Amino acid sequence: MKLRCLLLALLAVAGAATAQDIRLPDYERVVLDNGAVLLLAEKHDVPLIGMRATMRGGSVTDPADKAGLSHLLAAALQKGAGGRDAAAFAEAAASVGGFVDVAAALESTDLTAEFLSRDVELMIELVADLLMRPALAEDEFEKERERASALISAARDGSVGGLMPAYAGAFIFGDHAYGKAPRGSESTLAAIEHADLQHHYEAHFGGDRLILSVVGDFDLAAMKARLSEVFGAWEAASGELPTLEPAPRIEGRRVLLVDKPGAQQTYFWMGNVGVGIDYAQRADLRIANTLFGGRFTSMLMTALRVEAGLTYGARSAVAQHSTPGHVTIRSSAETAMTVEAIDMAIALLGKLHEDGADEEMVASARNYIMGQFPPTLETAASLATTFAWLELYGLGRDYIDTYGTALEAVTPETLAAAVGDVYPVSDNLLIVLVGDAEAIRDAVARYGPVTEMSITEPRFRPASE
Amino acid sequence: MSLFSELRRRNVFKVALLYAVASWLLVWVVRRSVDGLGLSPWISDYMLLLLAVGFPVALIFAWTYEITPAGLQKAVAVDQTQSIVYKTGQKLNAAVAVLAVLGFAAVIGERLLPEFTPPPKETLEEFPIRPVFDFSARADVPKEIASFNLPNGLEVIVWPDHDIPNVALYYFVRAGGRNEYPGVTGIAHFFEHMMFNGTKSRDQGEFDSEMEAAGGANNASTSKDVTVYMDWFPRSALETVIELESDRLLNLAIDRGVVETERGAVYSERRQRIDDSNFGILFEQMFANAYVAHPYQNPVIGWPTDIENWTQQDLEDFFRTYYAPNNITMIFSGDVTPEEIYLLADQYFSPIPRQHPPPAITIVEPGQRGERRFVIEKDAQTPLLHVAFHGGAADDEDALQRSLLLSILGEGDSSRLHRALVEEEGLAVSVGVYDSAGFDPGLVYFYLTLPPGGDVAAAEARLLEELDRAATQGVDEAELEKARNLQLAAFWRELETIRGKASALGNYEVFNGDYETLFAVPEKLAETTPEALQSVAAAMFRRENMTVGILHAPAGDEAQ
């Protein structure tokens, strides 16, 4: 019985290992005269249409002292457009069961919409109004600015997980464009005026910045004609996209300690600058991170949670943008166990560099990645998002279509090379801790010079910087 | 001459022995034939009766008659000097020996041969399939859904969907916070963790490493009513995953050392979700205040001292009682067929023994006898206001009306509460609505985050004004139509993915008693009326049915 199960398991593993590449569904790419790019595909399994409008730009275009400007613009765009005020606009989408949402990311501002297919005309009208004819009313802007600021303060009172990217981004990237918190901080939001919003919109919204991806239950030829008509005449944005230099990697160790008095746990991120989206060994990197901290049986989760019971979660992540993003280890531990958990994570980073992975581990991670991949392309909305993302970074459909082949080619040797390229050695780490400073201040000094700030400071970097 | 030696001389003992050996062999052969040829088991019973009746007859016959060279003669008439009873005795001995050897060989042979297994029930006709959903008005009804029950009570539902080569397996164990009592609060959630921590043949971690190596991923969640296990995997891993699930349901090891490590992980989860979060602290206290009798008053993650103190025996009892096949509903959705799922389920899940049904939870929360109110003073930049009313259960007749009412009040930027509190008056920076309805009546729960220095009393007054308006003036048809459309879109969005399908089928089967009710949602939405929503609001939004929880910084300690 047991032998039979083992054989079946081996067969299953072998079957998955020889699985073919997963192909993206076909989609049509159309470039309009004004530079706008349309990406279109039909999908008829449910009566829904998913849309993703990606505007090149994003929070890297925010002035350093006005971080959060793109985020505020994204919020303000939803507060009235075309002939509708904020209430009427929200009502128009919700009344038919649709939604439109806009959010600023680092290098793009992304609109997501989903409507029942019977309401396709309304969807196009609302999205076109929002992007090309926003009201950007001053009173709505003021409310959004106050609200955005209050929500950050509320997050400081809650589970701080949502704030870690802002602290870590600022600490790792410093004055680089990636160091700005995409949602800003209380202090940078307070510096933003209504005129800034209007100016930012004109500088960074226009037909040449638009990638419009639509997937779902519609007729492709009709959709192409309609979108070409609606968006083809949109003028170009007046500003330039910034040219980013790669952020420097940091040598040595430094600690940022954010004091949250009374916190029962210490939450930590540690890492450094990694690699960009153009990193050639993408499959090696993905397998390495899956093994290190990207799934439940990863090295980090096994050691810190399963074996030691120190934490609920321990992960690693690699952020890749047009230039190198961060590589980070993320976890938490009871205040008294802070040092033990951090030491363990640092030791595992060393082990990743020294031992790498063997054939069996590589095969397991490869199967895991390929096994979990198809559901990420299951819905109209997820396909629309994928098409737009590929276009934003100029990757083309091959990036997906050859993924399986690229994963097949990974060996322990190529993986070890990627680990060396991407992950910092344990001597070069920026460590961000949020916890009860009085209880851990002295103990964490062992990791390097400590900069301390209070969680209630209205910013994500020390005031002295 | 004694009777004994005469019995021996006339071979009566030897005949008795021969009769017994021959009878045993005969019965054995007939019983095997009955099993193998599908004959009526009555045949072997009759045979046994006849042989029993024949036994004394044979003995009397052996006493009375004797075999002689001239044939059968009465023993008393035979000349003792000519008697050949000795030779007859030798023949009888030989016959007994031959029959005994034959019987022995047959029994041993049967043990050595592979056991005979009846052919699997492969035809769909033999499935106890329920009537498939069949609405004449809609052509898009999923007729491919099939369900069946194993003899041990395990209920299985299959929704084939071949769009992607993947499968979602969800199973719902009817065990949650509702099944706990003081001393073991949090044990259902803790057990969810233990289900990943090793079986009698697999060490801790092997469940996950085997599943992930085959391309699968998993998770689980515990609520006040159920514990749900979820596996997402490529089709190629189907049997691997089923075998892994079968193994942990059949052979879970509850290792004492592992229990201690896991207490640490769960405590960390508690600190993260509750103790280090103002929202979590207020939320936990709200249930503790709003319920006085029903176990919904306990946090799913458990009170800290219970996390520290439940025992090995508590865990073993819990597993036996609740992780029984007759207490589980299992859903497969994705690239599978009902036929293959039936065969695999029969093979891997049938050996799990049925248990006595868990004790029924009969307690009913008594009607609230007056408004309750509590205030937590704690470091906070932004005050929090939570207001809850006792509502209904998931399968109440007015559950759909309740959910439409809450959608009108609190779903999205165009909802009444968002417009009034956030957009128009700036009294709150966010408003959320949540209905904890389960097997038993839950809380209809409004949670507001105020701006720094916000006026809690003003926010509460404005919230209650809106709730009273819904109760006294109702909602208009346009608002109801919006709420219907939002739910319809959500319905389709959920059914767009295999994980959504598995989750929806399971929730409707477990909480509404029948997965088919899921597909009646669009039609039921159309039947709702503004009047019905108003009466739900009027029944619920009464002050004596209300609990208010406030969290703010101590006086004089307000942030900026």
Interface residues (C-beta under 8 A of the other chain):
Chain A: K2 C5 L8 A9 A12 V13 G15 A16 A19 D45 V46 P47 L48 Q78 A86 A87 A90 E91 A93 A94 S95 V96 G97 G98 F99 E114 F115 L116 K143 E146 R147 A150 L151 S153 A154 R156 D157 G158 S159 V160 G161 K260 P261 G262 A263 Q264 Q265 R295 F296 T297 T302 R305 V306 E307 A308 G309 L310 T311 Y312 S332 A333 E334 A363 S364 N367 Y368 M370 G371 Q372 P374 P375 L377 E378 T379 A380 T456 P458
Chain B: D163 I164 P165 N166 S201 Q204 G205 D208 S209 E210 E212 A213 A214 G215 G216 A217 N218 W232 F233 P234 S236 A237 E239 T240 E243 E260 T261 E262 R263 G264 A265 V266 Y267 S268 E269 R271 Q272 R273 D275 D276 S277 N278 F279 G280 D379 A380 Q381 T382 L384 E411 G412 D413 S414 S415 R419 V422 E423 G426 V429 S430 T449 L450 P451 P452 A478 E481 K482 R484 N485 L486 Q487 L488 A489 A490 W492 R493 L495 E496 T497 I498 R499 A559 Q560
